[in-house]
Amino acid sequence: MLHWRLREAAKRIGVAQRTLSRFETGQSRPVRGTVALIKAAYEAAGVEFIDDAKPGVRLLKAKS
């Protein structure tokens, strides 16, 4: 959706690449604060999290 590589995503989120990689591969679960950072970074980039009958995400407008 945003075409972020791991390095860029980790930098934008403010976590180590290893932390993000372990979460993505299911090797660990993020703590609540990390989830909040991830959500905030994606929302800042224009992603909307939908929480209704059919939860999901959509790109409102790509931001740099």
CYANA upper distance limits for C-alpha pairs under 8 A (distance plus 0.5 A):
  1 MET  CA     59 LEU  CA      7.73
  2 LEU  CA     45 ALA  CA      8.47
  2 LEU  CA     62 ALA  CA      7.83
  4 TRP  CA      8 GLU  CA      6.34
  4 TRP  CA      9 ALA  CA      6.17
  5 ARG  CA      9 ALA  CA      6.63
  6 LEU  CA     10 ALA  CA      6.51
  6 LEU  CA     17 GLN  CA      6.99
  6 LEU  CA     20 LEU  CA      8.11
  6 LEU  CA     21 SER  CA      7.92
  7 ARG  CA     11 LYS  CA      6.70
  7 ARG  CA     17 GLN  CA      6.51
  8 GLU  CA     12 ARG  CA      6.62
  9 ALA  CA     13 ILE  CA      6.48
 10 ALA  CA     14 GLY  CA      6.28
 10 ALA  CA     15 VAL  CA      5.70
 10 ALA  CA     16 ALA  CA      6.38
 10 ALA  CA     17 GLN  CA      5.76
 10 ALA  CA     20 LEU  CA      6.94
 11 LYS  CA     15 VAL  CA      7.02
 11 LYS  CA     16 ALA  CA      8.04
 11 LYS  CA     17 GLN  CA      8.40
 12 ARG  CA     41 ALA  CA      6.71
 13 ILE  CA     37 LEU  CA      6.21
 13 ILE  CA     38 ILE  CA      5.99
 13 ILE  CA     40 ALA  CA      8.26
 13 ILE  CA     41 ALA  CA      5.83
 14 GLY  CA     37 LEU  CA      7.81
 15 VAL  CA     19 THR  CA      7.02
 15 VAL  CA     20 LEU  CA      7.43
 15 VAL  CA     34 THR  CA      8.31
 16 ALA  CA     20 LEU  CA      7.05
 17 GLN  CA     21 SER  CA      6.49
 18 ARG  CA     22 ARG  CA      6.51
 19 THR  CA     23 PHE  CA      6.87
 20 LEU  CA     24 GLU  CA      6.65
 21 SER  CA     25 THR  CA      6.63
 22 ARG  CA     26 GLY  CA      6.59
 22 ARG  CA     27 GLN  CA      5.41
 22 ARG  CA     28 SER  CA      6.04
 22 ARG  CA     29 ARG  CA      8.38
 23 PHE  CA     27 GLN  CA      6.58
 23 PHE  CA     28 SER  CA      5.71
 23 PHE  CA     29 ARG  CA      6.09
 23 PHE  CA     30 PRO  CA      6.80
 30 PRO  CA     34 THR  CA      6.24
 30 PRO  CA     35 VAL  CA      6.78
 31 VAL  CA     35 VAL  CA      7.02
 32 ARG  CA     36 ALA  CA      6.86
 33 GLY  CA     37 LEU  CA      6.83
 34 THR  CA     38 ILE  CA      6.69
 35 VAL  CA     39 LYS  CA      6.66
 36 ALA  CA     40 ALA  CA      6.57
 37 LEU  CA     41 ALA  CA      6.65
 38 ILE  CA     42 TYR  CA      6.84
 39 LYS  CA     43 GLU  CA      6.59
 40 ALA  CA     44 ALA  CA      6.53
 41 ALA  CA     45 ALA  CA      6.89
 42 TYR  CA     46 GLY  CA      7.05
 42 TYR  CA     47 VAL  CA      5.92
 42 TYR  CA     48 GLU  CA      8.44
 43 GLU  CA     47 VAL  CA      5.19
 43 GLU  CA     48 GLU  CA      6.47
 43 GLU  CA     49 PHE  CA      8.29
 44 ALA  CA     63 LYS  CA      8.06
 45 ALA  CA     61 LYS  CA      8.35
 45 ALA  CA     62 ALA  CA      6.53
 45 ALA  CA     63 LYS  CA      5.39
 45 ALA  CA     64 SER  CA      7.22
 46 GLY  CA     59 LEU  CA      6.31
 46 GLY  CA     60 LEU  CA      5.91
 46 GLY  CA     61 LYS  CA      5.57
 46 GLY  CA     62 ALA  CA      5.71
 46 GLY  CA     63 LYS  CA      6.33
 47 VAL  CA     57 VAL  CA      7.15
 47 VAL  CA     58 ARG  CA      6.22
 47 VAL  CA     59 LEU  CA      5.01
 47 VAL  CA     60 LEU  CA      6.39
 47 VAL  CA     61 LYS  CA      7.89
 47 VAL  CA     62 ALA  CA      8.18
 48 GLU  CA     57 VAL  CA      6.01
 48 GLU  CA     58 ARG  CA      5.87
 48 GLU  CA     59 LEU  CA      6.64
 48 GLU  CA     60 LEU  CA      6.93
 49 PHE  CA     55 PRO  CA      8.11
 49 PHE  CA     56 GLY  CA      6.51
 49 PHE  CA     57 VAL  CA      5.03
 49 PHE  CA     58 ARG  CA      7.28
 50 ILE  CA     54 LYS  CA      8.15
 50 ILE  CA     55 PRO  CA      5.59
 50 ILE  CA     56 GLY  CA      5.53
 50 ILE  CA     57 VAL  CA      6.00
 50 ILE  CA     58 ARG  CA      8.09
 51 ASP  CA     55 PRO  CA      5.07
 51 ASP  CA     56 GLY  CA      7.30
